[in-house]
Amino acid sequence: MPVEGRRRPAWAEVDVAALAHNAAALAALVAPARLCAVVKADGYGHGARTVAPSLLAGGAGLLGVALVDEGIELREDGVEAPILLLAEAQPTALRDAIDARLTLTVGSVRAAQDLVAAGGAAAVPVHVKLDTGMHRQGVAPGDLVTMLAVLADGGVAVGGIWTHFPVADGDSDEARAFTLGQLSTFEAAIAAVRGRLAATVVRHAANTAGALWFPSARLDLVRAGLGVYGCFPHPAMAQVLEAAGVPALRPVLSVKARVVAIRDLPAGARPSYGRRRALAHDAQVATVPVGYADGYPRAMLDGGAEVLIRGRRRPLAGVVTMDQLLVECDGDAEVGDEVVLLGRQGHEEVTADEWARVLGTISWEVLCGLKPRIPKLAVE
């Protein structure tokens, strides 16, 4: 377990009330479909053990994980709700997954054979994953009958069938057409094998983006990841909630620290490694104990990142180092001042989307990039 920096003034706050609110809002939007809150990758960087209870309390009917170990950790914490394993378990992990009562995903004939060979799979729910265009995991439509036969011959009942959308968040006509085509392929594949499936089989296709922009894709279950953490795959998606009369999503994660040192530097001084940037004028430079080892990347400087101190935006004053960063102030900062790197302070806010623009990436990566040595504190 990596060491958390609990003895330094840097921390993350996870708003558990916002988590419950977001789960309730999305559950209301997609009803009568059920909501699966995806908590893989340590709850998208928020801490899976921290977020799971609030998401379930807010209205999620089940949780989604990527790794067998992630599911087992939740079981060890006392989570009794269904937990969907979103990737195939390796043969060596199948027994542990079955013992933990995880809902297993099977996405190939080989995986179906491994599951039957492992024994005991009749005791747990099994969902079949169909590849309709993501091309990462999932059985090809042409092999679906063969897979179902392997499972049936092995006494394994199929409780669900699902697929995954790669461009449901795209705003182009091509992306929309591709997603609708996937949905059509998925529904046709199910219709072709309907006689081999129970009438109660759970169909699911939509992630957060799919659920918001493609209501017909909500089916029986929606797997919401980014949305439950208060972010949108596309900014225009907020309008869907507004039009439906559903409360707006609330950001969940904040990253904060305190100023630990102040320097008064003259114009032309070049703080930090590489002496990359000269101060344009005499300035006060504040040292903040967060760096790239904590998940605040070095590229933040070149991207023009800003932090909040005393409710005002402040630019970085030099390259982000492993454990610290430098901020250019106007002479009014003091040691002990709160610094918001992600989140709200006063009337200003730095969002995960802003980080993503600065870094040339996506908000998913921003949230998942926060390192374990930043302690995550549950707040309401």
Contacts in CASP RR format, 6 or more apart in sequence:
PFRMAT RR
TARGET T0000
AUTHOR 0000-0000-0000
METHOD contacts of the structure
MODEL  1
MPVEGRRRPAWAEVDVAALAHNAAALAALVAPARLCAVVKADGYGHGART
VAPSLLAGGAGLLGVALVDEGIELREDGVEAPILLLAEAQPTALRDAIDA
RLTLTVGSVRAAQDLVAAGGAAAVPVHVKLDTGMHRQGVAPGDLVTMLAV
LADGGVAVGGIWTHFPVADGDSDEARAFTLGQLSTFEAAIAAVRGRLAAT
VVRHAANTAGALWFPSARLDLVRAGLGVYGCFPHPAMAQVLEAAGVPALR
PVLSVKARVVAIRDLPAGARPSYGRRRALAHDAQVATVPVGYADGYPRAM
LDGGAEVLIRGRRRPLAGVVTMDQLLVECDGDAEVGDEVVLLGRQGHEEV
TADEWARVLGTISWEVLCGLKPRIPKLAVE
1 372 0 8 1.000
2 371 0 8 1.000
2 372 0 8 1.000
2 373 0 8 1.000
3 373 0 8 1.000
4 372 0 8 1.000
4 373 0 8 1.000
4 374 0 8 1.000
4 375 0 8 1.000
5 373 0 8 1.000
5 374 0 8 1.000
5 375 0 8 1.000
6 375 0 8 1.000
8 289 0 8 1.000
9 257 0 8 1.000
9 258 0 8 1.000
9 260 0 8 1.000
9 289 0 8 1.000
9 336 0 8 1.000
10 256 0 8 1.000
10 257 0 8 1.000
10 258 0 8 1.000
10 288 0 8 1.000
10 289 0 8 1.000
10 290 0 8 1.000
10 294 0 8 1.000
10 374 0 8 1.000
11 255 0 8 1.000
11 256 0 8 1.000
11 257 0 8 1.000
11 374 0 8 1.000
11 375 0 8 1.000
11 376 0 8 1.000
11 377 0 8 1.000
12 253 0 8 1.000
12 254 0 8 1.000
12 255 0 8 1.000
12 256 0 8 1.000
12 370 0 8 1.000
12 374 0 8 1.000
12 375 0 8 1.000
12 376 0 8 1.000
12 377 0 8 1.000
13 253 0 8 1.000
13 254 0 8 1.000
13 255 0 8 1.000
13 256 0 8 1.000
13 376 0 8 1.000
13 377 0 8 1.000
13 379 0 8 1.000
14 46 0 8 1.000
14 47 0 8 1.000
14 50 0 8 1.000
14 51 0 8 1.000
14 252 0 8 1.000
14 253 0 8 1.000
14 376 0 8 1.000
14 377 0 8 1.000
14 378 0 8 1.000
14 379 0 8 1.000
15 250 0 8 1.000
15 251 0 8 1.000
15 252 0 8 1.000
15 253 0 8 1.000
15 254 0 8 1.000
15 379 0 8 1.000
15 380 0 8 1.000
16 50 0 8 1.000
16 51 0 8 1.000
16 53 0 8 1.000
16 54 0 8 1.000
16 378 0 8 1.000
16 379 0 8 1.000
16 380 0 8 1.000
17 54 0 8 1.000
17 380 0 8 1.000
18 230 0 8 1.000
18 250 0 8 1.000
18 251 0 8 1.000
18 252 0 8 1.000
19 46 0 8 1.000
19 51 0 8 1.000
19 54 0 8 1.000
19 55 0 8 1.000
19 58 0 8 1.000
19 228 0 8 1.000
19 229 0 8 1.000
19 252 0 8 1.000
20 54 0 8 1.000
20 55 0 8 1.000
20 57 0 8 1.000
20 58 0 8 1.000
20 59 0 8 1.000
21 58 0 8 1.000
21 247 0 8 1.000
21 249 0 8 1.000
21 250 0 8 1.000
22 227 0 8 1.000
22 228 0 8 1.000
22 229 0 8 1.000
22 230 0 8 1.000
22 249 0 8 1.000
22 250 0 8 1.000
22 252 0 8 1.000
23 35 0 8 1.000
23 37 0 8 1.000
23 54 0 8 1.000
23 55 0 8 1.000
23 56 0 8 1.000
23 57 0 8 1.000
23 58 0 8 1.000
23 59 0 8 1.000
23 60 0 8 1.000
23 228 0 8 1.000
24 58 0 8 1.000
24 59 0 8 1.000
24 247 0 8 1.000
25 241 0 8 1.000
25 246 0 8 1.000
25 247 0 8 1.000
25 248 0 8 1.000
25 249 0 8 1.000
26 35 0 8 1.000
26 208 0 8 1.000
26 211 0 8 1.000
26 222 0 8 1.000
26 224 0 8 1.000
26 227 0 8 1.000
26 228 0 8 1.000
26 246 0 8 1.000
26 249 0 8 1.000
27 34 0 8 1.000
27 35 0 8 1.000
27 58 0 8 1.000
27 59 0 8 1.000
27 60 0 8 1.000
28 246 0 8 1.000
29 211 0 8 1.000
29 212 0 8 1.000
29 240 0 8 1.000
29 241 0 8 1.000
29 244 0 8 1.000
29 246 0 8 1.000
30 206 0 8 1.000
30 211 0 8 1.000
30 218 0 8 1.000
30 222 0 8 1.000
33 204 0 8 1.000
33 211 0 8 1.000
33 218 0 8 1.000
33 219 0 8 1.000
33 220 0 8 1.000
33 221 0 8 1.000
33 222 0 8 1.000
34 61 0 8 1.000
34 62 0 8 1.000
34 220 0 8 1.000
34 221 0 8 1.000
34 222 0 8 1.000
35 59 0 8 1.000
35 60 0 8 1.000
35 61 0 8 1.000
35 221 0 8 1.000
35 222 0 8 1.000
35 224 0 8 1.000
36 60 0 8 1.000
36 61 0 8 1.000
36 62 0 8 1.000
36 63 0 8 1.000
36 64 0 8 1.000
36 84 0 8 1.000
36 204 0 8 1.000
36 221 0 8 1.000
36 222 0 8 1.000
36 223 0 8 1.000
36 224 0 8 1.000
37 51 0 8 1.000
37 52 0 8 1.000
37 55 0 8 1.000
37 56 0 8 1.000
37 60 0 8 1.000
37 61 0 8 1.000
37 62 0 8 1.000
37 63 0 8 1.000
37 64 0 8 1.000
37 224 0 8 1.000
37 225 0 8 1.000
37 228 0 8 1.000
38 44 0 8 1.000
38 63 0 8 1.000
38 64 0 8 1.000
38 65 0 8 1.000
38 86 0 8 1.000
38 223 0 8 1.000
38 224 0 8 1.000
38 225 0 8 1.000
38 228 0 8 1.000
39 47 0 8 1.000
39 48 0 8 1.000
39 51 0 8 1.000
39 52 0 8 1.000
39 55 0 8 1.000
39 63 0 8 1.000
39 64 0 8 1.000
39 65 0 8 1.000
39 70 0 8 1.000
39 74 0 8 1.000
40 48 0 8 1.000
40 64 0 8 1.000
40 65 0 8 1.000
40 66 0 8 1.000
40 67 0 8 1.000
40 70 0 8 1.000
40 86 0 8 1.000
41 66 0 8 1.000
41 368 0 8 1.000
42 48 0 8 1.000
42 70 0 8 1.000
42 368 0 8 1.000
43 51 0 8 1.000
43 229 0 8 1.000
44 225 0 8 1.000
44 226 0 8 1.000
44 229 0 8 1.000
44 364 0 8 1.000
44 367 0 8 1.000
44 368 0 8 1.000
45 253 0 8 1.000
45 367 0 8 1.000
45 368 0 8 1.000
45 369 0 8 1.000
45 370 0 8 1.000
45 376 0 8 1.000
46 229 0 8 1.000
46 252 0 8 1.000
46 253 0 8 1.000
46 367 0 8 1.000
46 376 0 8 1.000
47 376 0 8 1.000
48 65 0 8 1.000
48 70 0 8 1.000
48 73 0 8 1.000
48 74 0 8 1.000
49 73 0 8 1.000
49 74 0 8 1.000
49 77 0 8 1.000
50 376 0 8 1.000
50 378 0 8 1.000
51 228 0 8 1.000
51 229 0 8 1.000
51 252 0 8 1.000
52 63 0 8 1.000
52 74 0 8 1.000
52 77 0 8 1.000
52 79 0 8 1.000
53 79 0 8 1.000
55 63 0 8 1.000
55 228 0 8 1.000
56 63 0 8 1.000
56 79 0 8 1.000
56 81 0 8 1.000
60 81 0 8 1.000
60 228 0 8 1.000
61 81 0 8 1.000
61 82 0 8 1.000
62 81 0 8 1.000
62 82 0 8 1.000
62 83 0 8 1.000
62 84 0 8 1.000
62 103 0 8 1.000
63 71 0 8 1.000
63 74 0 8 1.000
63 79 0 8 1.000
63 81 0 8 1.000
63 82 0 8 1.000
63 83 0 8 1.000
63 84 0 8 1.000
64 83 0 8 1.000
64 84 0 8 1.000
64 85 0 8 1.000
64 86 0 8 1.000
64 223 0 8 1.000
65 71 0 8 1.000
65 74 0 8 1.000
65 83 0 8 1.000
65 84 0 8 1.000
65 85 0 8 1.000
65 86 0 8 1.000
65 102 0 8 1.000
66 85 0 8 1.000
66 86 0 8 1.000
66 87 0 8 1.000
67 85 0 8 1.000
67 87 0 8 1.000
68 85 0 8 1.000
68 89 0 8 1.000
68 93 0 8 1.000
68 96 0 8 1.000
68 97 0 8 1.000
68 100 0 8 1.000
68 102 0 8 1.000
71 83 0 8 1.000
71 85 0 8 1.000
71 100 0 8 1.000
71 102 0 8 1.000
72 96 0 8 1.000
72 100 0 8 1.000
72 102 0 8 1.000
74 83 0 8 1.000
75 83 0 8 1.000
75 100 0 8 1.000
75 101 0 8 1.000
82 103 0 8 1.000
82 125 0 8 1.000
83 100 0 8 1.000
83 101 0 8 1.000
83 102 0 8 1.000
83 103 0 8 1.000
84 102 0 8 1.000
84 103 0 8 1.000
84 105 0 8 1.000
84 127 0 8 1.000
84 223 0 8 1.000
85 97 0 8 1.000
85 102 0 8 1.000
85 103 0 8 1.000
85 104 0 8 1.000
85 105 0 8 1.000
86 105 0 8 1.000
86 223 0 8 1.000
87 105 0 8 1.000
87 137 0 8 1.000
88 104 0 8 1.000
88 105 0 8 1.000
88 106 0 8 1.000
88 107 0 8 1.000
88 108 0 8 1.000
88 111 0 8 1.000
88 129 0 8 1.000
88 137 0 8 1.000
89 97 0 8 1.000
89 102 0 8 1.000
89 104 0 8 1.000
89 105 0 8 1.000
91 114 0 8 1.000
91 117 0 8 1.000
91 118 0 8 1.000
94 104 0 8 1.000
94 114 0 8 1.000
94 115 0 8 1.000
94 118 0 8 1.000
94 121 0 8 1.000
95 118 0 8 1.000
97 104 0 8 1.000
97 124 0 8 1.000
98 104 0 8 1.000
98 118 0 8 1.000
98 119 0 8 1.000
98 120 0 8 1.000
98 121 0 8 1.000
98 123 0 8 1.000
98 124 0 8 1.000
101 123 0 8 1.000
101 124 0 8 1.000
102 124 0 8 1.000
103 124 0 8 1.000
103 125 0 8 1.000
103 126 0 8 1.000
103 127 0 8 1.000
104 115 0 8 1.000
104 121 0 8 1.000
104 124 0 8 1.000
104 125 0 8 1.000
104 126 0 8 1.000
104 127 0 8 1.000
105 126 0 8 1.000
105 127 0 8 1.000
105 128 0 8 1.000
105 129 0 8 1.000
105 137 0 8 1.000
105 162 0 8 1.000
106 112 0 8 1.000
106 115 0 8 1.000
106 126 0 8 1.000
106 127 0 8 1.000
106 128 0 8 1.000
106 129 0 8 1.000
106 139 0 8 1.000
106 147 0 8 1.000
106 151 0 8 1.000
107 128 0 8 1.000
107 129 0 8 1.000
107 130 0 8 1.000
107 131 0 8 1.000
107 137 0 8 1.000
107 138 0 8 1.000
107 139 0 8 1.000
107 147 0 8 1.000
108 137 0 8 1.000
108 138 0 8 1.000
108 139 0 8 1.000
108 143 0 8 1.000
108 147 0 8 1.000
109 139 0 8 1.000
109 143 0 8 1.000
109 146 0 8 1.000
109 147 0 8 1.000
109 150 0 8 1.000
112 147 0 8 1.000
112 150 0 8 1.000
112 151 0 8 1.000
112 156 0 8 1.000
113 150 0 8 1.000
115 121 0 8 1.000
115 126 0 8 1.000
115 151 0 8 1.000
115 156 0 8 1.000
116 150 0 8 1.000
116 151 0 8 1.000
116 153 0 8 1.000
116 154 0 8 1.000
116 155 0 8 1.000
116 156 0 8 1.000
121 155 0 8 1.000
121 156 0 8 1.000
122 155 0 8 1.000
122 156 0 8 1.000
122 157 0 8 1.000
125 159 0 8 1.000
125 160 0 8 1.000
126 151 0 8 1.000
126 156 0 8 1.000
126 157 0 8 1.000
126 158 0 8 1.000
126 159 0 8 1.000
126 160 0 8 1.000
127 158 0 8 1.000
127 159 0 8 1.000
127 160 0 8 1.000
127 161 0 8 1.000
127 162 0 8 1.000
127 202 0 8 1.000
128 139 0 8 1.000
128 144 0 8 1.000
128 147 0 8 1.000
128 148 0 8 1.000
128 151 0 8 1.000
128 158 0 8 1.000
128 160 0 8 1.000
128 161 0 8 1.000
128 162 0 8 1.000
129 137 0 8 1.000
129 138 0 8 1.000
129 139 0 8 1.000
129 161 0 8 1.000
129 162 0 8 1.000
129 163 0 8 1.000
129 164 0 8 1.000
130 138 0 8 1.000
130 139 0 8 1.000
130 141 0 8 1.000
130 144 0 8 1.000
130 161 0 8 1.000
130 162 0 8 1.000
130 163 0 8 1.000
130 186 0 8 1.000
130 189 0 8 1.000
131 137 0 8 1.000
131 138 0 8 1.000
131 139 0 8 1.000
131 140 0 8 1.000
131 141 0 8 1.000
131 163 0 8 1.000
132 141 0 8 1.000
132 163 0 8 1.000
132 164 0 8 1.000
132 181 0 8 1.000
132 182 0 8 1.000
132 183 0 8 1.000
132 185 0 8 1.000
132 186 0 8 1.000
132 189 0 8 1.000
133 163 0 8 1.000
133 166 0 8 1.000
133 178 0 8 1.000
133 182 0 8 1.000
133 185 0 8 1.000
134 163 0 8 1.000
134 164 0 8 1.000
134 165 0 8 1.000
134 166 0 8 1.000
136 164 0 8 1.000
139 147 0 8 1.000
141 185 0 8 1.000
141 188 0 8 1.000
141 189 0 8 1.000
141 192 0 8 1.000
144 189 0 8 1.000
144 192 0 8 1.000
144 193 0 8 1.000
145 192 0 8 1.000
145 193 0 8 1.000
145 196 0 8 1.000
148 158 0 8 1.000
148 193 0 8 1.000
148 196 0 8 1.000
148 197 0 8 1.000
149 196 0 8 1.000
151 157 0 8 1.000
151 158 0 8 1.000
152 196 0 8 1.000
157 198 0 8 1.000
158 197 0 8 1.000
158 198 0 8 1.000
158 201 0 8 1.000
159 198 0 8 1.000
159 200 0 8 1.000
159 201 0 8 1.000
159 202 0 8 1.000
160 201 0 8 1.000
160 202 0 8 1.000
160 203 0 8 1.000
160 204 0 8 1.000
161 190 0 8 1.000
161 197 0 8 1.000
161 201 0 8 1.000
161 202 0 8 1.000
161 203 0 8 1.000
162 202 0 8 1.000
162 203 0 8 1.000
162 204 0 8 1.000
162 205 0 8 1.000
162 221 0 8 1.000
162 223 0 8 1.000
163 182 0 8 1.000
163 186 0 8 1.000
163 205 0 8 1.000
164 205 0 8 1.000
164 207 0 8 1.000
165 179 0 8 1.000
165 182 0 8 1.000
165 205 0 8 1.000
165 206 0 8 1.000
165 207 0 8 1.000
165 209 0 8 1.000
165 210 0 8 1.000
165 217 0 8 1.000
166 178 0 8 1.000
167 175 0 8 1.000
167 178 0 8 1.000
167 179 0 8 1.000
168 175 0 8 1.000
168 179 0 8 1.000
168 206 0 8 1.000
168 207 0 8 1.000
168 209 0 8 1.000
168 210 0 8 1.000
168 213 0 8 1.000
168 214 0 8 1.000
168 217 0 8 1.000
168 233 0 8 1.000
169 175 0 8 1.000
169 209 0 8 1.000
169 210 0 8 1.000
169 213 0 8 1.000
169 233 0 8 1.000
169 234 0 8 1.000
169 237 0 8 1.000
170 176 0 8 1.000
170 209 0 8 1.000
170 234 0 8 1.000
171 234 0 8 1.000
171 236 0 8 1.000
176 213 0 8 1.000
179 210 0 8 1.000
179 214 0 8 1.000
179 217 0 8 1.000
180 214 0 8 1.000
182 205 0 8 1.000
183 205 0 8 1.000
183 214 0 8 1.000
183 216 0 8 1.000
183 217 0 8 1.000
186 203 0 8 1.000
186 205 0 8 1.000
190 197 0 8 1.000
190 201 0 8 1.000
190 203 0 8 1.000
202 220 0 8 1.000
202 221 0 8 1.000
203 219 0 8 1.000
203 220 0 8 1.000
203 221 0 8 1.000
204 219 0 8 1.000
204 220 0 8 1.000
204 221 0 8 1.000
204 222 0 8 1.000
204 223 0 8 1.000
205 217 0 8 1.000
205 219 0 8 1.000
206 214 0 8 1.000
206 217 0 8 1.000
206 218 0 8 1.000
206 219 0 8 1.000
206 222 0 8 1.000
206 223 0 8 1.000
207 222 0 8 1.000
207 223 0 8 1.000
207 224 0 8 1.000
207 225 0 8 1.000
207 226 0 8 1.000
207 233 0 8 1.000
208 222 0 8 1.000
208 224 0 8 1.000
208 225 0 8 1.000
208 226 0 8 1.000
208 227 0 8 1.000
208 228 0 8 1.000
208 232 0 8 1.000
208 233 0 8 1.000
208 237 0 8 1.000
209 233 0 8 1.000
209 234 0 8 1.000
209 237 0 8 1.000
210 217 0 8 1.000
210 222 0 8 1.000
211 217 0 8 1.000
211 218 0 8 1.000
211 222 0 8 1.000
211 224 0 8 1.000
212 232 0 8 1.000
212 233 0 8 1.000
212 237 0 8 1.000
212 240 0 8 1.000
212 241 0 8 1.000
213 234 0 8 1.000
213 237 0 8 1.000
213 240 0 8 1.000
226 232 0 8 1.000
226 233 0 8 1.000
226 363 0 8 1.000
226 364 0 8 1.000
226 367 0 8 1.000
227 233 0 8 1.000
227 249 0 8 1.000
229 251 0 8 1.000
229 252 0 8 1.000
229 253 0 8 1.000
229 367 0 8 1.000
230 249 0 8 1.000
230 250 0 8 1.000
230 251 0 8 1.000
230 252 0 8 1.000
231 249 0 8 1.000
231 251 0 8 1.000
231 351 0 8 1.000
231 352 0 8 1.000
231 353 0 8 1.000
231 363 0 8 1.000
231 367 0 8 1.000
232 238 0 8 1.000
232 249 0 8 1.000
235 353 0 8 1.000
238 248 0 8 1.000
238 249 0 8 1.000
241 247 0 8 1.000
241 248 0 8 1.000
241 249 0 8 1.000
242 248 0 8 1.000
251 343 0 8 1.000
251 344 0 8 1.000
251 349 0 8 1.000
251 351 0 8 1.000
251 352 0 8 1.000
253 342 0 8 1.000
253 343 0 8 1.000
253 352 0 8 1.000
253 367 0 8 1.000
253 370 0 8 1.000
254 340 0 8 1.000
254 342 0 8 1.000
254 343 0 8 1.000
254 344 0 8 1.000
255 290 0 8 1.000
255 296 0 8 1.000
255 340 0 8 1.000
255 341 0 8 1.000
255 342 0 8 1.000
255 343 0 8 1.000
255 370 0 8 1.000
255 374 0 8 1.000
256 338 0 8 1.000
256 339 0 8 1.000
256 340 0 8 1.000
256 341 0 8 1.000
257 288 0 8 1.000
257 289 0 8 1.000
257 290 0 8 1.000
257 338 0 8 1.000
257 339 0 8 1.000
257 341 0 8 1.000
258 288 0 8 1.000
258 289 0 8 1.000
258 335 0 8 1.000
258 336 0 8 1.000
258 337 0 8 1.000
258 338 0 8 1.000
258 339 0 8 1.000
259 286 0 8 1.000
259 287 0 8 1.000
259 288 0 8 1.000
259 309 0 8 1.000
259 327 0 8 1.000
259 333 0 8 1.000
259 334 0 8 1.000
259 335 0 8 1.000
259 336 0 8 1.000
259 337 0 8 1.000
259 339 0 8 1.000
260 287 0 8 1.000
260 288 0 8 1.000
260 289 0 8 1.000
260 335 0 8 1.000
260 336 0 8 1.000
261 286 0 8 1.000
261 287 0 8 1.000
261 335 0 8 1.000
262 284 0 8 1.000
262 285 0 8 1.000
262 286 0 8 1.000
262 287 0 8 1.000
262 329 0 8 1.000
262 333 0 8 1.000
262 334 0 8 1.000
262 335 0 8 1.000
263 271 0 8 1.000
263 284 0 8 1.000
263 285 0 8 1.000
263 287 0 8 1.000
264 282 0 8 1.000
264 283 0 8 1.000
264 284 0 8 1.000
264 285 0 8 1.000
264 331 0 8 1.000
265 271 0 8 1.000
265 279 0 8 1.000
265 282 0 8 1.000
265 283 0 8 1.000
265 284 0 8 1.000
265 285 0 8 1.000
266 279 0 8 1.000
266 282 0 8 1.000
267 278 0 8 1.000
267 279 0 8 1.000
267 280 0 8 1.000
267 281 0 8 1.000
267 282 0 8 1.000
267 283 0 8 1.000
268 278 0 8 1.000
268 279 0 8 1.000
268 280 0 8 1.000
269 278 0 8 1.000
269 279 0 8 1.000
270 276 0 8 1.000
270 277 0 8 1.000
270 278 0 8 1.000
270 279 0 8 1.000
271 277 0 8 1.000
271 279 0 8 1.000
271 285 0 8 1.000
271 317 0 8 1.000
271 318 0 8 1.000
271 326 0 8 1.000
272 317 0 8 1.000
272 318 0 8 1.000
272 319 0 8 1.000
272 320 0 8 1.000
272 321 0 8 1.000
272 326 0 8 1.000
273 319 0 8 1.000
273 321 0 8 1.000
274 319 0 8 1.000
276 301 0 8 1.000
276 318 0 8 1.000
276 319 0 8 1.000
277 301 0 8 1.000
277 317 0 8 1.000
277 318 0 8 1.000
279 285 0 8 1.000
279 317 0 8 1.000
279 328 0 8 1.000
283 317 0 8 1.000
283 328 0 8 1.000
283 329 0 8 1.000
283 330 0 8 1.000
283 331 0 8 1.000
284 328 0 8 1.000
284 329 0 8 1.000
284 330 0 8 1.000
284 331 0 8 1.000
284 332 0 8 1.000
284 333 0 8 1.000
285 317 0 8 1.000
285 326 0 8 1.000
285 327 0 8 1.000
285 328 0 8 1.000
285 329 0 8 1.000
286 309 0 8 1.000
286 314 0 8 1.000
286 326 0 8 1.000
286 327 0 8 1.000
286 329 0 8 1.000
286 333 0 8 1.000
286 337 0 8 1.000
286 339 0 8 1.000
287 324 0 8 1.000
287 325 0 8 1.000
287 326 0 8 1.000
288 307 0 8 1.000
288 324 0 8 1.000
288 325 0 8 1.000
288 326 0 8 1.000
288 327 0 8 1.000
288 339 0 8 1.000
288 341 0 8 1.000
289 323 0 8 1.000
289 324 0 8 1.000
290 296 0 8 1.000
290 323 0 8 1.000
290 324 0 8 1.000
290 325 0 8 1.000
290 341 0 8 1.000
290 374 0 8 1.000
291 320 0 8 1.000
291 321 0 8 1.000
291 322 0 8 1.000
291 323 0 8 1.000
291 324 0 8 1.000
291 325 0 8 1.000
292 298 0 8 1.000
292 320 0 8 1.000
292 321 0 8 1.000
292 322 0 8 1.000
293 322 0 8 1.000
293 323 0 8 1.000
293 371 0 8 1.000
293 373 0 8 1.000
294 323 0 8 1.000
294 370 0 8 1.000
294 371 0 8 1.000
294 373 0 8 1.000
294 374 0 8 1.000
295 369 0 8 1.000
295 370 0 8 1.000
295 371 0 8 1.000
295 374 0 8 1.000
296 320 0 8 1.000
296 325 0 8 1.000
296 341 0 8 1.000
297 320 0 8 1.000
297 359 0 8 1.000
298 319 0 8 1.000
298 320 0 8 1.000
299 358 0 8 1.000
299 359 0 8 1.000
300 316 0 8 1.000
300 320 0 8 1.000
300 325 0 8 1.000
300 355 0 8 1.000
300 358 0 8 1.000
300 359 0 8 1.000
301 316 0 8 1.000
301 318 0 8 1.000
301 319 0 8 1.000
301 320 0 8 1.000
303 358 0 8 1.000
303 359 0 8 1.000
304 315 0 8 1.000
304 316 0 8 1.000
304 358 0 8 1.000
305 315 0 8 1.000
305 316 0 8 1.000
305 355 0 8 1.000
305 358 0 8 1.000
306 313 0 8 1.000
306 314 0 8 1.000
306 315 0 8 1.000
306 316 0 8 1.000
306 350 0 8 1.000
307 313 0 8 1.000
307 314 0 8 1.000
307 316 0 8 1.000
307 327 0 8 1.000
307 339 0 8 1.000
307 340 0 8 1.000
307 341 0 8 1.000
307 350 0 8 1.000
308 314 0 8 1.000
308 339 0 8 1.000
308 340 0 8 1.000
308 343 0 8 1.000
308 344 0 8 1.000
308 345 0 8 1.000
308 346 0 8 1.000
308 348 0 8 1.000
308 349 0 8 1.000
308 350 0 8 1.000
309 327 0 8 1.000
309 329 0 8 1.000
309 333 0 8 1.000
309 337 0 8 1.000
309 338 0 8 1.000
309 339 0 8 1.000
309 340 0 8 1.000
309 345 0 8 1.000
310 332 0 8 1.000
310 333 0 8 1.000
310 337 0 8 1.000
310 345 0 8 1.000
311 345 0 8 1.000
311 346 0 8 1.000
311 347 0 8 1.000
311 348 0 8 1.000
312 348 0 8 1.000
313 348 0 8 1.000
314 327 0 8 1.000
314 328 0 8 1.000
314 329 0 8 1.000
314 333 0 8 1.000
315 327 0 8 1.000
315 328 0 8 1.000
316 325 0 8 1.000
316 326 0 8 1.000
316 327 0 8 1.000
316 328 0 8 1.000
317 326 0 8 1.000
317 327 0 8 1.000
317 328 0 8 1.000
318 325 0 8 1.000
318 326 0 8 1.000
327 333 0 8 1.000
327 339 0 8 1.000
338 345 0 8 1.000
340 350 0 8 1.000
341 350 0 8 1.000
342 350 0 8 1.000
342 351 0 8 1.000
342 352 0 8 1.000
342 355 0 8 1.000
343 349 0 8 1.000
343 350 0 8 1.000
343 351 0 8 1.000
352 363 0 8 1.000
352 366 0 8 1.000
352 367 0 8 1.000
353 363 0 8 1.000
355 363 0 8 1.000
355 366 0 8 1.000
356 362 0 8 1.000
356 363 0 8 1.000
356 365 0 8 1.000
356 366 0 8 1.000
359 365 0 8 1.000
359 366 0 8 1.000
END
